[in-house]
Amino acid sequence: MGEPGVSGHREGQTSADDQTALAAWLGRLQDASFERGGAAVRKAYPPHRRMSGPQLESYLERRTYAIASSTRPDGRAHAAPTLFTAYDEAIWLPTVGNAARIAHVRAHPWLALSVVEGEHDTHAAVLLEGPAHVETNAPEELWRITEMRNLGGTLAWAACWLRITPERLFSFAEHAWQDEGSGSDS
């Protein structure tokens, strides 16, 4: 784990435990999502193209930004890039105080997050969605982890956090992405 990344840290656990816990949670979430998904979802995301729990963990650890999709109070869609961190079985988005998506989440407490990379034979994607809430306080450790993910950049701009408790997770990875060491940049 050379880069700062995603953490599911809880007091008393080691880094190896965190990785295992995060991978297990992501794997369980994806399995449950596909069990509830219909035939079209299973066809679009065949089992041999899905990421494993450890691949999901590694991918989300490497990726720092995602596209967050919310619903405006009038029902129109809104999408914007965002920094994110997986922490304590949730996805956290630091947010400026006047961000449009704060009002969106208050009006429609649900977010979808898309984390995509590559093109054609090397593309991969993780899609998460679930209930979201505006949090005015976040654990100090989450701040530290997210600053590390932001290459040490301060989060002084973050007035609040959007916390997504994913109910659905779908992943897709083309063969070439999987063959290149799970898309690793290192």
Secondary structure, 3 states (H helix, E strand, C coil): CCCCCCCCCCCCCCHHHHHHHHHHHHHHHHHHHHHHCCHHHHHHCCHHHCCCHHHHHHHHHHCCEEEEEEECCCCCEEEEEEECEECCCCEEEEECCCCHHHHHHHHCCEEEEEEEECCHHHCEEEEEEEEEEEECCCCHHHHHHHHHHCCCCCCCCCCEEEEECCCEEEEEECHHHHHCCCCCCC
